[in-house]
Amino acid sequence: MVRRRERREDPRLVESEDGTYVLTYTQWNRKNTDAAIATLQQAVVLAPQDAQLHGGLGRLYLGKRDFPNAEKEIKAAINLDKNNIVYWKDLSSTYYLSGNCPATLSALDLIARVETPNAGAVFIRALCYDKLNQVLPALDAYKKFLELDQNRNADQVWQAEQRIHVLEKKAQTQKH
């Protein structure tokens, strides 16, 4: 199994079962994503039951916008460590960025059972409801976002306010 080295040593190194060290984070920090992916793929072969390796590999794929591989690796991490909220957040990001709003909403629901959603998660929820043409849930989520965000993200606040205006009109027309 791949293990983290002791605290006193470089935390970016992981040690495989055969005693070799893997420099994935160093490669990633140097913007050498392809090398980091290749290294983590090798590490996963050595330690297929290591959730952190699968999660890290999934995150690298996500950064490259390779959504099918990101989803595969993040799901593998979740299967090994179901209670790690970070993996669920990575999965919701993967779903959202790949345009899979129903799956994004499901992942956000699971996350919300563990922790209170922040403004960003509520905004993503609003966008998904909006894309799925679910007017009232979208309206509620945009309003909740405004309440939580307190004008910290001007672009998203503007977008939410504009969508609320449009969706309120749409809701009125749907009533008649």
Beta strands, then each sheet from edge to edge (+ up, - down):
strand 1: 3-4
strand 2: 14-15
strand 3: 21-22
sheet 1: 1+ 2- 3+
end
